[in-house]
Amino acid sequence: MRTLTLYTRPGCHLCEQALLVLDRVQAELPFQLVERDISAEEELHSAYFDRIPVVDLDGEELFEHFVDEQVLRQALHRCGQ
C-alpha cells in the first residue's frame, strides 16, 4: 500500500483544505495517510514552515500549499500499475 504524508501544523487553514481533498480521494483509492505536525519537530519546522501543507507520496513531494485532486488521482493510479 502506498503512503501519503501530509506535513501540517495546528491552525493551518490550507492544511485543513488539503486534508479534505485527501480524505475524499482516500475513500475511493487506497493509501495510508500519515499526518506529520511540523511544530512537533524542529527539523520538520525548519524544512517546511513556510511551505505547508506539503504532501508527498512514498517520499516524493507532490504538492505544497494546495492539493490538485486530479493530479493526486493520476499519481496514485500510476503507482498502482
LINSUL-V870184 format. One record per residue. RES is the residue in three letters. SS is DSSP state (H for helix, E for strand, C for the rest). Layout:
res: {RES;RES}
ss: {SS;SS}
This chain:
res: {MET;ARG;THR;LEU;THR;LEU;TYR;THR;ARG;PRO;GLY;CYS;HIS;LEU;CYS;GLU;GLN;ALA;LEU;LEU;VAL;LEU;ASP;ARG;VAL;GLN;ALA;GLU;LEU;PRO;PHE;GLN;LEU;VAL;GLU;ARG;ASP;ILE;SER;ALA;GLU;GLU;GLU;LEU;HIS;SER;ALA;TYR;PHE;ASP;ARG;ILE;PRO;VAL;VAL;ASP;LEU;ASP;GLY;GLU;GLU;LEU;PHE;GLU;HIS;PHE;VAL;ASP;GLU;GLN;VAL;LEU;ARG;GLN;ALA;LEU;HIS;ARG;CYS;GLY;GLN}
ss: {C;C;E;E;E;E;E;E;C;C;C;C;H;H;H;H;H;H;H;H;H;H;H;H;H;H;C;C;C;C;C;E;E;E;E;E;E;H;H;H;C;H;H;H;H;H;H;H;C;C;C;C;C;E;E;E;E;C;C;E;E;E;E;E;C;C;C;C;H;H;H;H;H;H;H;H;H;H;H;C;C}
